[in-house]
């Protein structure tokens, strides 16, 4: 790993960060107040939080390539090294700690090794062709992560997770503002067309939910939680040998049903045609009454 990246791992106050705003740390999170029972049985939140912890903890895998891509831009590389990377790695450490407290039976380290093994080759080819397009794609990533953590914060049944993810949201929104400012800078220098920017945005969107499993960190969580773990949480499991219900089959429509459907008035009929049909049906009955 590049020395610049490794030096940034533990850097929290490097640069000219304003003293008026101290960045939050793991000590600011009330870990002791985690309501274990509120999330221990929630399988969906396990996968959501654990997957995020894997992705955030692997930020350094592609940051070195990103810094090399902007090597002659001191403003960009300095911010990536001293602010963005340390904060992203802190997100990973905080989420990992939450996972290990809320789901202590889950072995996080082996899952992370599996994820890194699949994710590392992808990092070498993830950059866009130009700097403006790369900054545009980074804006998509930051918007997506901010939305992701906002959803977790608002939907979490556990208060400490809401506090933690709200902290992360604040960071991601600030990161987006920086990437957007850098995008505008390079847009003025490179003048990319909309025909170039839109595909770059779409490619980055596909990376977060594409068909390949390496785009989905939850694919590396295929072992835990085990059946033993789920049984310990009283989560019901399907009985051995239980088959999925077969899809219900419906009989084909007969000719009488098709004829009735064809005779039904359509919205394209004029009011006069509809009135004529109603009058034709009412006339015989009127004669009978007279």
C-alpha positions as a printed NumPy array, in Angstrom:
array([[  0.   ,   0.   ,   0.   ],
       [  1.215,   3.462,  -0.852],
       [  2.786,   5.298,   2.105],
       [  0.43 ,   8.207,   1.553],
       [ -2.562,   5.925,   2.015],
       [ -1.24 ,   4.126,   5.066],
       [ -0.385,   7.431,   6.703],
       [ -3.944,   8.602,   6.215],
       [ -5.466,   5.657,   8.077],
       [ -5.056,   7.168,  11.503],
       [ -5.124,  10.821,  10.514],
       [ -8.017,  12.727,  12.031],
       [ -6.929,  16.38 ,  12.269],
       [ -4.457,  16.897,   9.418],
       [ -4.595,  20.027,   7.28 ],
       [ -6.369,  23.262,   7.866],
       [ -9.593,  21.808,   9.28 ],
       [-11.46 ,  24.51 ,  11.128],
       [-11.187,  24.228,  14.883],
       [-14.797,  25.37 ,  15.158],
       [-15.992,  22.021,  13.819],
       [-14.466,  18.929,  15.352],
       [-15.099,  15.8  ,  13.371],
       [-16.892,  13.09 ,  15.321],
       [-15.032,  10.024,  16.535],
       [-15.941,   6.527,  17.68 ],
       [-15.853,   7.769,  21.262],
       [-18.835,  10.024,  20.483],
       [-21.081,   7.02 ,  19.803],
       [-22.862,   5.598,  22.906],
       [-21.988,   1.957,  22.219],
       [-23.096,   0.925,  25.703],
       [-26.635,   2.09 ,  24.938],
       [-27.191,  -0.267,  21.985],
       [-30.527,  -2.012,  22.423],
       [-29.446,  -5.466,  21.399],
       [-32.922,  -6.98 ,  21.315],
       [-34.16 ,  -4.304,  18.885],
       [-31.929,  -5.5  ,  16.016],
       [-30.633,  -8.941,  16.98 ],
       [-33.521, -10.681,  15.242],
       [-33.699,  -8.303,  12.282],
       [-32.03 , -10.135,   9.403],
       [-32.581,  -7.274,   6.943],
       [-30.701,  -4.76 ,   9.076],
       [-27.924,  -7.27 ,   9.645],
       [-27.25 ,  -7.465,   5.912],
       [-27.671,  -3.72 ,   5.386],
       [-25.242,  -2.708,   8.13 ],
       [-22.725,  -5.524,   7.64 ],
       [-22.545,  -4.923,   3.868],
       [-21.937,  -1.222,   4.43 ],
       [-19.17 ,  -2.002,   6.924],
       [-17.364,  -4.14 ,   4.321],
       [-17.559,  -1.52 ,   1.587],
       [-16.513,   1.385,   3.783],
       [-13.59 ,  -0.582,   5.225],
       [-12.274,  -1.25 ,   1.713],
       [-12.092,   2.404,   0.694],
       [ -8.291,   2.352,   0.637],
       [ -8.293,  -0.282,  -2.143],
       [ -9.31 ,   2.234,  -4.807],
       [ -8.215,   5.506,  -3.186],
       [ -4.603,   5.003,  -4.264],
       [ -5.694,   4.749,  -7.911],
       [ -7.908,   7.799,  -7.482],
       [ -5.026,   9.829,  -6.038],
       [ -2.715,   8.725,  -8.852],
       [ -5.368,   9.791, -11.362],
       [ -5.241,  13.355,  -9.969],
       [ -1.552,  13.259,  -9.06 ],
       [ -0.747,  16.764, -10.335],
       [ -3.738,  18.406,  -8.614],
       [ -2.574,  19.161,  -5.093],
       [ -5.947,  20.45 ,  -3.959],
       [ -7.746,  17.232,  -4.886],
       [ -5.098,  14.774,  -3.684],
       [ -4.607,  16.593,  -0.38 ],
       [ -8.326,  16.492,   0.358],
       [ -8.583,  12.814,  -0.635],
       [ -5.64 ,  11.832,   1.583],
       [ -6.32 ,  13.941,   4.646],
       [-10.097,  14.161,   4.804],
       [-12.06 ,  11.84 ,   2.556],
       [-10.074,   8.628,   3.091],
       [ -9.749,   8.886,   6.91 ],
       [-13.441,   9.674,   7.266],
       [-14.524,   6.817,   5.001],
       [-12.323,   4.362,   6.892],
       [-13.761,   5.649,  10.152],
       [-17.22 ,   4.838,   8.821],
       [-16.032,   1.293,   8.241],
       [-14.591,   0.962,  11.74 ],
       [-17.727,   2.364,  13.341],
       [-20.068,   0.122,  11.359],
       [-17.91 ,  -2.909,  12.063],
       [-17.999,  -2.169,  15.769],
       [-21.763,  -1.873,  15.667],
       [-22.078,  -5.198,  13.814],
       [-19.823,  -6.968,  16.309],
       [-21.871,  -5.651,  19.241],
       [-25.321,  -6.169,  17.751],
       [-24.54 ,  -9.551,  16.165],
       [-21.612, -10.971,  18.181],
       [-21.934, -14.429,  16.603],
       [-21.002, -12.996,  13.202],
       [-17.317, -13.413,  12.308],
       [-16.592, -10.149,  10.5  ],
       [-12.93 , -10.643,   9.547],
       [-13.342, -13.724,   7.274],
       [-16.233, -12.036,   5.465],
       [-14.087,  -8.957,   4.894],
       [-11.245, -11.055,   3.485],
       [-13.636, -12.697,   1.022],
       [-14.974,  -9.314,  -0.007],
       [-11.501,  -7.814,  -0.53 ],
       [-10.479, -10.803,  -2.653],
       [-13.398, -10.21 ,  -5.019],
       [-13.394,  -6.419,  -4.904],
       [ -9.664,  -5.743,  -5.428],
       [ -9.501,  -6.549,  -9.2  ],
       [-12.459,  -4.278,  -9.829],
       [-10.713,  -1.279,  -8.281],
       [ -8.08 ,  -1.2  , -11.025],
       [-10.612,  -0.602, -13.801],
       [-13.202,   1.534, -12.021],
       [-11.961,   4.963, -13.138],
       [-13.565,   6.992, -15.907],
       [-11.726,   8.171, -19.019],
       [-11.446,  11.823, -17.937],
       [-11.205,  13.702, -14.659],
       [-14.494,  15.54 , -15.093],
       [-16.347,  12.277, -15.697],
       [-14.671,  10.662, -12.708],
       [-15.755,  13.517, -10.469],
       [-19.297,  13.264, -11.845],
       [-19.346,   9.556, -11.04 ],
       [-18.046,  10.249,  -7.521],
       [-20.996,  12.606,  -7.006],
       [-23.323,   9.708,  -7.819],
       [-21.572,   7.512,  -5.256],
       [-21.811,  10.115,  -2.504],
       [-25.472,  10.814,  -3.252],
       [-26.204,   7.104,  -3.175],
       [-24.435,   6.509,   0.132],
       [-26.067,   9.565,   1.708],
       [-29.477,   8.246,   0.666],
       [-28.589,   4.763,   1.916],
       [-27.584,   5.943,   5.384],
       [-30.499,   8.359,   5.564],
       [-32.846,   5.427,   5.02 ],
       [-31.052,   3.409,   7.681],
       [-31.188,   6.301,  10.133],
       [-34.891,   6.929,   9.665],
       [-35.927,   3.284,   9.514],
       [-33.713,   1.844,  12.228],
       [-35.52 ,   0.262,  15.176],
       [-32.424,   0.876,  17.29 ],
       [-31.548,   4.44 ,  18.465],
       [-27.749,   4.103,  18.464],
       [-27.76 ,   2.924,  14.846],
       [-29.849,   5.972,  13.965],
       [-27.291,   8.242,  15.649],
       [-24.348,   6.541,  13.937],
       [-25.824,   6.58 ,  10.442],
       [-26.923,  10.198,  10.847],
       [-23.298,  11.103,  11.564],
       [-22.237,   9.268,   8.429],
       [-24.884,  11.066,   6.374],
       [-23.421,  14.427,   7.373],
       [-20.006,  13.281,   6.155],
       [-21.332,  11.926,   2.86 ],
       [-23.214,  15.134,   2.067],
       [-20.078,  17.148,   2.723],
       [-18.062,  14.772,   0.518],
       [-20.592,  15.235,  -2.279],
       [-20.173,  19.014,  -2.112],
       [-16.414,  18.661,  -2.51 ],
       [-16.681,  16.258,  -5.446],
       [-19.256,  18.482,  -7.111],
       [-16.96 ,  21.487,  -6.742],
       [-14.123,  19.487,  -8.306],
       [-16.459,  18.355, -11.092],
       [-17.306,  21.967, -11.926],
       [-13.609,  22.789, -11.928],
       [-12.768,  20.079, -14.458],
       [-15.934,  20.649, -16.438],
       [-14.656,  24.133, -17.149],
       [-11.308,  22.698, -18.265],
       [-12.494,  19.685, -20.288],
       [-16.024,  20.736, -21.371],
       [-17.538,  17.233, -21.413],
       [-20.78 ,  16.86 , -23.355],
       [-23.993,  15.574, -21.866],
       [-23.629,  12.55 , -24.114],
       [-20.438,  11.723, -22.201],
       [-21.598,  12.615, -18.685],
       [-24.858,  10.651, -18.707],
       [-23.232,   7.272, -19.56 ],
       [-20.63 ,   7.872, -16.834],
       [-23.408,   8.432, -14.3  ],
       [-25.231,   5.326, -15.506],
       [-22.107,   3.173, -15.261],
       [-21.61 ,   4.234, -11.673],
       [-25.244,   3.519, -10.86 ],
       [-24.92 ,   0.028, -12.303],
       [-21.899,  -0.647, -10.109],
       [-24.057,  -0.401,  -6.999],
       [-26.622,  -2.925,  -8.168],
       [-25.27 ,  -4.775, -11.162],
       [-25.375,  -8.442, -12.001],
       [-21.843,  -9.241, -10.916],
       [-21.575, -10.314,  -7.305],
       [-18.434,  -8.297,  -6.622],
       [-20.607,  -5.169,  -6.891],
       [-22.702,  -6.47 ,  -3.99 ],
       [-20.823,  -6.841,  -0.698],
       [-23.73 ,  -8.788,   0.799],
       [-22.716, -11.661,  -1.485],
       [-19.705, -12.182,   0.792],
       [-22.019, -12.699,   3.769],
       [-23.265, -16.02 ,   2.403],
       [-22.148, -18.016,   5.434],
       [-23.292, -16.012,   8.458],
       [-25.717, -15.775,   9.988],
       [-25.809, -19.557,  10.266],
       [-28.885, -21.631,  11.06 ],
       [-27.542, -22.068,  14.559],
       [-27.248, -18.295,  14.912],
       [-30.761, -17.731,  13.578],
       [-32.185, -20.422,  15.864],
       [-30.502, -18.723,  18.809],
       [-32.399, -15.571,  17.851],
       [-35.694, -17.492,  17.59 ],
       [-36.029, -16.699,  13.892],
       [-38.299, -19.326,  12.276],
       [-36.63 , -21.464,   9.61 ],
       [-38.287, -23.497,   6.835],
       [-38.802, -27.116,   7.694],
       [-36.355, -29.6  ,   6.1  ],
       [-37.581, -30.744,   2.721],
       [-40.194, -28.015,   2.46 ],
       [-40.873, -27.088,  -1.144],
       [-41.792, -23.746,  -2.5  ],
       [-45.49 , -23.422,  -3.384],
       [-46.175, -24.112,  -7.026],
       [-47.49 , -21.186,  -9.045],
       [-51.246, -21.209,  -9.388],
       [-52.51 , -22.01 , -12.867],
       [-55.609, -20.39 , -14.321],
       [-57.852, -21.981, -16.99 ],
       [-57.797, -20.512, -20.448],
       [-60.614, -18.144, -21.367],
       [-63.351, -19.764, -23.456],
       [-64.941, -18.326, -26.588],
       [-67.99 , -17.048, -24.685],
       [-65.795, -14.931, -22.399],
       [-63.881, -13.583, -25.379],
       [-67.122, -12.622, -27.125],
       [-68.408, -10.838, -24.026],
       [-65.13 ,  -8.945, -23.742],
       [-65.351,  -7.892, -27.399],
       [-68.911,  -6.578, -26.927],
       [-67.981,  -4.464, -23.895],
       [-68.123,  -0.68 , -24.633],
       [-64.711,   0.883, -25.173],
       [-63.561,   4.325, -24.103],
       [-63.067,   5.181, -27.776],
       [-66.796,   4.875, -28.473],
       [-68.605,   8.155, -28.967],
       [-71.329,   9.26 , -26.604],
       [-73.857,   8.945, -29.442],
       [-72.899,   5.324, -30.127],
       [-73.159,   4.422, -26.465],
       [-76.564,   6.114, -26.184],
       [-77.806,   4.259, -29.288],
       [-76.862,   0.904, -27.792],
       [-78.576,   1.764, -24.519],
       [-81.74 ,   2.845, -26.397],
       [-81.739,  -0.315, -28.469],
       [-81.66 ,  -2.44 , -25.36 ],
       [-84.347,  -0.365, -23.618],
       [-86.864,  -0.249, -26.545],
       [-88.196,  -3.845, -26.355],
       [-88.726,  -3.528, -22.648],
       [-90.597,  -0.225, -23.144],
       [-92.942,  -1.899, -25.653],
       [-93.664,  -4.685, -23.195],
       [-94.587,  -2.223, -20.474],
       [-97.045,  -0.426, -22.797]])
